[in-house]
Amino acid sequence: MALPAIAAYPLPRPDELPANRVTWTVDPARAVLLVHDLQHHFLAKYPQGEQPLTGMLDNTARLLKESRGLGIPVYYSAQRGGQTPEERGLQLDFWGPGVADDPEALAMPGAVAPEDGDTVLTKWKYSAFVRTELEALMRESGRDQLVIVGVYAHIGVLISAADAWMRDIQAFVVADAVADFTRDDHDMALRWAAGRCAVVTTTDALIEEVRAA
């Protein structure tokens, strides 16, 4: 199965977000920012120049600038091109061979690309923790909060948030800095995260929170 073509849809407004079960707040001294899978391979299916892509990228860029300015570590997950069937594992059955060994497909848009000091992790499974150093790097730096932006909300973003919960790491999913296959998928991911494993927030609210902290 290849990635589906994605129709334009509006990002959720603050008044459309699900109620959170917990009242965690982001502390710049405890948090890291995870930019999840923003490679051209995954973004090419969105209508270019339209929502949700434009808003998600703009909000991610804002959060990157804020995080770097406050000394919040920035981590990127990115799949490697040309994976073997053994490396691909069961993802081969669900999604096919994955990203080609093509520098353009593997690259990220300039506005949200890694900079010096950021860490890029090779992503193998839905969760950004599986077969990566993400948890070890967080523990070494004394950080136990994970802010997640990127794609796709109901797959890797949601599973990474759930995996963080299972590791006693507080997760924050930024509703207008993630995107999905459809608005229904997007909303489902936010509802599940807010009710089971994370705080769902917005770019504006998170920036206000970390500045106040």
C-alpha positions in Angstrom: 0.0 0.0 0.0 1.4 3.4 -1.0 0.7 6.6 0.8 -2.7 8.0 -0.1 -3.3 11.3 -1.9 -4.5 13.8 0.7 -7.2 16.5 0.2 -6.9 19.9 1.7 -8.6 20.4 5.1 -8.5 23.1 7.8 -6.4 22.7 10.9 -8.4 22.5 14.1 -9.1 25.7 16.0 -8.5 26.1 19.7 -12.2 25.8 20.4 -12.3 22.5 18.5 -9.8 20.7 20.6 -10.7 17.8 22.9 -10.6 18.2 26.7 -7.4 17.1 28.3 -7.5 14.6 31.1 -4.3 15.9 32.7 -3.0 19.4 33.4 0.7 19.1 32.5 2.5 22.2 31.4 5.6 22.5 29.4 8.8 23.4 31.3 11.7 24.5 29.0 14.1 22.9 31.5 12.4 19.5 31.1 11.2 19.5 27.5 12.5 18.5 24.1 10.9 19.1 20.7 10.4 16.2 18.4 10.0 17.1 14.7 8.4 13.9 13.4 9.0 12.7 9.8 8.8 16.0 7.9 10.5 14.6 4.8 9.4 15.5 1.3 8.4 11.9 0.8 5.7 12.2 3.4 4.7 15.8 2.5 4.4 15.3 -1.2 0.9 13.9 -0.9 -0.5 17.2 0.5 -1.9 19.9 -1.8 1.0 22.3 -1.9 0.3 25.9 -0.7 -2.9 24.8 1.1 -3.9 23.8 4.6 -3.1 21.7 6.5 0.4 21.7 5.1 1.0 25.4 5.1 -0.2 25.9 8.7 1.5 22.9 10.0 4.9 23.9 8.5 4.5 27.6 9.6 3.7 26.6 13.2 6.5 24.0 13.3 8.9 26.7 12.2 7.6 29.0 15.0 8.1 26.3 17.6 11.6 25.5 16.3 12.6 29.2 16.6 11.2 29.4 20.1 12.8 26.1 21.2 16.2 27.0 20.0 16.0 30.4 21.5 15.1 28.9 24.9 17.7 26.1 24.8 15.1 23.3 24.4 16.8 20.5 22.5 15.5 19.7 19.1 15.2 16.1 17.8 14.2 15.1 14.3 13.0 11.6 13.3 13.7 10.7 9.6 13.4 7.5 7.7 16.4 6.2 5.8 16.1 5.7 2.1 16.4 2.3 0.4 15.6 0.1 3.3 16.0 -3.6 2.8 13.0 -5.9 3.5 14.7 -7.0 6.7 15.1 -3.4 7.9 11.6 -2.5 6.8 10.0 -5.4 8.7 6.2 -5.4 8.9 6.0 -1.9 7.6 6.7 -3.5 4.2 3.3 -5.3 4.4 1.4 -2.2 5.3 3.2 0.6 3.5 5.5 -0.9 0.9 9.2 -0.3 0.5 9.2 3.1 2.0 11.4 6.1 1.0 13.6 5.7 -2.1 17.3 6.4 -1.7 16.7 9.9 -3.2 18.2 12.9 -1.5 15.2 15.1 -2.5 12.6 12.7 -1.1 14.7 12.3 2.1 15.2 16.1 2.6 13.0 18.4 4.7 11.6 21.8 3.8 14.2 24.5 4.4 12.0 26.4 7.0 11.9 23.4 9.2 15.1 21.6 8.4 17.7 20.7 11.1 20.3 23.2 12.1 23.6 22.9 13.9 23.1 21.6 17.4 19.9 19.6 16.5 19.9 15.8 16.6 18.5 13.7 13.7 17.4 10.1 14.6 16.9 7.4 12.1 13.3 6.3 12.3 12.4 2.6 11.9 8.9 2.1 13.3 5.8 4.1 14.1 7.3 5.1 17.5 10.3 7.5 17.4 11.6 5.6 20.5 12.0 2.2 18.8 15.6 1.3 17.8 16.7 4.9 18.4 18.6 6.8 21.1 15.7 9.2 21.9 15.0 8.0 25.4 18.6 7.6 26.3 19.4 11.1 25.1 16.5 12.5 27.1 17.5 10.7 30.2 21.1 11.8 29.9 20.0 15.4 29.7 17.5 15.1 32.5 14.5 15.8 30.3 11.1 14.0 30.7 8.7 16.0 28.4 8.3 15.5 24.7 6.6 18.1 22.5 5.6 16.5 19.2 5.0 18.1 15.8 4.9 16.7 12.3 3.2 13.9 10.4 1.1 11.8 10.5 -1.0 12.6 13.5 -2.8 9.2 13.8 0.2 7.1 13.1 3.7 8.0 14.2 2.8 11.1 16.2 0.1 9.3 18.2 2.2 6.1 18.7 5.2 8.1 19.8 3.1 10.0 22.3 1.7 6.7 23.6 5.2 5.2 23.8 6.4 8.3 25.8 3.6 7.7 28.3 4.7 4.1 28.7 8.2 5.4 29.5 6.8 8.0 32.1 7.7 10.8 29.7 5.0 13.5 29.5 3.9 14.0 25.9 2.4 17.2 24.3 0.8 17.0 20.8 0.6 20.3 19.1 -2.7 20.2 17.3 -2.0 22.9 14.7 1.6 21.7 14.1 0.7 18.2 13.1 -1.1 17.0 9.9 -2.8 13.8 8.8 -4.5 11.9 5.9 -7.9 13.5 6.7 -9.4 15.8 9.2 -11.3 12.8 10.7 -7.9 11.0 11.2 -6.5 14.2 12.7 -9.3 14.7 15.1 -9.3 11.0 16.2 -5.6 11.2 17.0 -6.1 14.3 19.1 -9.1 12.8 21.0 -7.2 9.6 21.7 -4.0 11.5 22.8 -5.9 13.9 25.1 -7.9 11.0 26.7 -5.1 8.4 27.0 -1.5 9.6 27.0 -0.8 13.3 26.3 -1.8 16.9 26.5 -3.2 18.4 23.3 -2.3 22.0 22.9 -1.8 24.7 20.2 1.3 26.5 19.0 0.2 29.8 20.5 -0.7 28.3 23.8 2.6 26.4 24.0 4.7 29.4 23.1 2.9 31.5 25.8 3.5 28.7 28.3 7.2 28.3 27.8 7.8 32.1 27.8 5.9 32.4 31.1 7.9 29.5 32.5 
